[in-house]
Amino acid sequence: MAGWYELSKSSDGQFRFVLKAGNSEIILNSELYKSLDAARNGIASVQKNAADAARYEKKEASNGKAYFTLKAANHQVIGTSQMYASADSRDAGIASVQNNGATVTIKESL
C-alpha cells in the first residue's frame, strides 16, 4: 500500500503535515506553517526532493538516538524523522521516505 500525506491545523491556527507509510506509521514530520498554502508548498517540496539521497542529513540526538532531516535544494529543512534506536533503523526510515514521498495522496483534516 502506498503512503500519503496528512495535512492538519494545529491548536494555534498554524498548519503542518506528516508523511505516512502504507502501514500508517509516520515517517516524516513537517515544521509549522503560518498558512495552508505554505504547508501545501512544503508537501510539494518533499515530493520533489524525497527521492534524492543527497537531500538527507543523518543525525544523532544528544540521547544517542538516530534521526534524519530532509532538506530542500536551498538547504532548508522541510521534514524531520522520528527518533530511531539504531542507524540501520534510521536508514530504513530514509528509504521509506524515498519510496513514499512522491505520493500525490493528501488527506486533509482542517
C-alpha positions as CSV (number, residue, x, y, z in Angstrom):
1,M,0.0,0.0,0.0
2,A,1.3,3.4,-0.9
3,G,1.9,6.2,1.6
4,W,0.1,9.5,1.9
5,Y,0.3,13.0,3.4
6,E,-1.9,14.1,6.3
7,L,-2.4,17.9,6.4
8,S,-3.8,19.4,9.6
9,K,-4.3,22.6,11.5
10,S,-2.7,22.9,15.0
11,S,-4.4,24.3,18.0
12,D,-2.7,27.7,17.5
13,G,-4.0,28.0,13.9
14,Q,-0.9,27.0,12.1
15,F,-0.6,24.1,9.6
16,R,1.6,21.0,9.5
17,F,1.8,17.8,7.6
18,V,3.1,14.3,8.2
19,L,4.1,11.7,5.6
20,K,2.8,8.2,6.5
21,A,4.0,4.9,5.1
22,G,1.5,2.4,3.8
23,N,1.4,0.8,7.2
24,S,0.1,4.1,8.7
25,E,3.4,4.9,10.5
26,I,4.6,8.5,10.5
27,I,7.9,8.7,8.6
28,L,8.3,12.4,8.3
29,N,7.1,15.5,10.3
30,S,6.9,19.0,8.9
31,E,7.6,22.3,10.6
32,L,4.6,24.5,11.5
33,Y,3.5,26.8,8.7
34,K,1.5,30.1,9.1
35,S,-0.7,29.4,6.0
36,L,-2.3,26.5,4.3
37,D,-0.6,27.4,1.0
38,A,2.8,27.3,2.7
39,A,2.1,23.8,4.1
40,R,1.0,22.6,0.6
41,N,4.2,24.1,-0.8
42,G,6.1,22.1,1.9
43,I,4.4,18.9,0.7
44,A,5.4,19.8,-2.9
45,S,9.0,20.2,-1.8
46,V,9.0,16.8,-0.1
47,Q,7.5,15.3,-3.3
48,K,10.3,16.9,-5.3
49,N,13.2,16.1,-3.0
50,A,12.4,12.8,-1.4
51,A,14.0,10.5,-4.0
52,D,17.4,12.3,-3.8
53,A,19.7,10.7,-1.3
54,A,21.8,13.8,-1.2
55,R,18.9,15.7,0.4
56,Y,19.0,13.7,3.7
57,E,21.2,14.6,6.6
58,K,21.8,11.8,9.1
59,K,22.0,13.0,12.7
60,E,22.3,11.7,16.2
61,A,20.4,13.3,19.1
62,S,22.1,14.0,22.5
63,N,20.5,10.9,23.9
64,G,22.2,8.8,21.2
65,K,19.1,8.2,19.1
66,A,19.5,8.4,15.4
67,Y,17.2,10.6,13.2
68,F,17.3,12.4,9.9
69,T,16.2,15.6,8.2
70,L,15.1,16.1,4.6
71,K,16.4,19.3,3.1
72,A,15.4,21.3,0.0
73,A,17.9,22.4,-2.6
74,N,18.3,25.7,-0.6
75,H,19.3,23.6,2.4
76,Q,16.2,24.5,4.3
77,V,14.8,21.6,6.4
78,I,11.4,20.5,5.1
79,G,10.9,17.5,7.3
80,T,12.3,15.6,10.3
81,S,12.0,12.0,11.2
82,Q,11.2,10.3,14.5
83,M,14.0,9.1,16.7
84,Y,15.3,5.6,15.9
85,A,17.1,3.2,18.2
86,S,19.8,2.5,15.6
87,A,21.5,3.9,12.5
88,D,20.1,0.9,10.5
89,S,16.6,1.8,11.5
90,R,17.1,5.4,10.6
91,D,18.4,4.4,7.2
92,A,15.3,2.2,6.7
93,G,13.2,5.3,7.5
94,I,15.1,7.3,4.9
95,A,14.4,4.5,2.3
96,S,10.7,4.6,3.3
97,V,10.5,8.4,2.7
98,Q,12.3,7.9,-0.6
99,N,9.7,5.3,-1.6
100,N,6.6,7.1,-0.3
101,G,7.5,10.8,-0.7
102,A,6.3,11.2,-4.3
103,T,2.7,10.2,-3.5
104,V,0.1,12.7,-4.5
105,T,-2.4,11.5,-2.0
106,I,-3.2,14.2,0.6
107,K,-5.7,13.7,3.3
108,E,-6.8,17.0,4.9
109,S,-8.3,17.3,8.4
110,L,-8.6,21.1,8.7
